[in-house]
Amino acid sequence: NTVAYLAVPWNLMETVLLEGYKVEYRDNVPCSFDRLAAVRAYTKYHPEHRDLVVLDVWNVPDDLDLVDYDRGCLKTKHLEPEHLRAGVNADRFSDNFAEIPCTFCNEPIPELAEERGLV
């Protein structure tokens, strides 16, 4: 039962899955309620990071009162690792991406269509 999503840099994924998601300068863990919104929110503040993975926030008991849907955050400074998992990613056919614009630059990149299908 996934309740939210977090985008993190690919190179930090294993650390976050082992240690949980910790914030230093905020009072809450930022989150989104769909995968694309998680990526867009992360790249808005960290445009230099392009290799991202979206983690599922899941297995959160209702009585924990963790998710703030109005503010788009999780009411904690440390989201424990048992509430995070690597999201499900589906391979897509490269033909699907030959003419579809890139999410980041809004330009078609047919020469990278095969790689885009791995996301």
C-alpha positions in Angstrom: 0.0 0.0 0.0 2.1 2.9 -1.3 1.0 6.2 0.1 3.6 8.6 -1.4 6.8 8.9 -3.4 10.2 10.3 -2.9 12.8 11.0 -5.7 16.4 10.6 -4.7 19.7 10.5 -6.6 20.5 7.1 -8.0 23.8 7.0 -6.1 22.1 7.5 -2.8 19.3 4.9 -3.2 21.0 2.1 -1.4 22.0 4.3 1.6 18.4 5.7 1.8 16.9 2.2 1.6 19.3 1.0 4.4 19.2 4.0 6.7 15.9 5.7 5.8 15.3 9.2 4.5 16.7 11.9 6.9 16.1 15.7 6.6 18.5 18.2 8.1 17.1 21.6 7.3 13.4 20.8 7.2 10.9 19.7 9.8 9.2 17.2 7.5 10.2 14.8 4.7 9.0 16.2 1.4 6.9 13.8 -0.7 4.7 13.6 -3.7 1.6 11.6 -4.5 2.7 10.4 -8.0 6.0 9.4 -9.4 6.4 12.1 -12.0 5.5 14.8 -9.5 8.3 13.4 -7.2 10.8 13.8 -10.0 9.7 17.2 -11.0 9.8 18.4 -7.3 13.3 17.1 -6.8 14.7 18.6 -10.1 13.1 21.9 -9.4 15.4 22.4 -6.4 18.3 20.2 -7.7 18.4 20.6 -11.5 22.0 19.3 -11.6 20.8 15.8 -10.6 19.5 13.9 -13.6 19.9 10.2 -12.5 17.1 9.8 -10.1 15.1 6.9 -8.7 11.6 7.2 -7.2 11.1 5.3 -4.0 7.7 4.2 -2.7 6.6 5.2 0.8 4.6 2.2 1.9 3.6 0.0 4.8 2.6 3.0 6.9 0.0 2.1 9.6 -3.0 4.4 9.5 -2.7 5.2 13.2 0.8 6.6 12.6 -0.6 9.8 11.2 2.5 10.3 9.1 1.2 11.6 5.7 0.2 15.3 5.4 -1.7 15.3 2.0 -2.4 19.0 2.2 1.2 20.1 2.6 2.8 17.3 0.6 5.1 16.0 3.3 5.6 13.3 5.8 5.4 14.4 9.4 8.9 13.2 10.5 12.5 14.2 10.2 13.5 10.6 9.7 11.5 8.2 7.6 12.5 4.7 8.8 13.8 2.3 6.1 10.9 -0.2 6.7 8.6 2.4 5.1 10.7 2.7 1.9 11.2 0.4 -1.1 12.5 0.7 -4.6 9.6 1.4 -6.9 8.5 -0.8 -9.7 10.0 0.2 -13.0 8.8 -1.1 -16.3 10.9 -1.5 -19.5 9.2 0.2 -22.4 9.8 -0.2 -26.1 12.1 2.4 -27.6 9.6 3.1 -30.4 7.5 4.7 -27.7 10.1 7.3 -27.1 11.4 8.2 -30.5 9.1 11.1 -31.0 8.0 11.8 -27.4 9.7 14.9 -25.9 12.0 14.5 -23.0 10.5 15.3 -19.6 13.3 17.6 -18.7 14.2 19.5 -21.9 10.9 19.1 -23.7 12.7 18.1 -26.9 12.5 14.8 -28.8 15.7 12.8 -28.5 15.3 9.9 -30.9 18.9 8.8 -30.6 18.4 8.1 -26.9 15.0 6.5 -27.2 16.3 3.1 -26.3 17.8 4.3 -23.0 14.7 6.3 -22.1 12.7 3.1 -22.3 14.6 1.8 -19.3 13.3 4.4 -16.9 
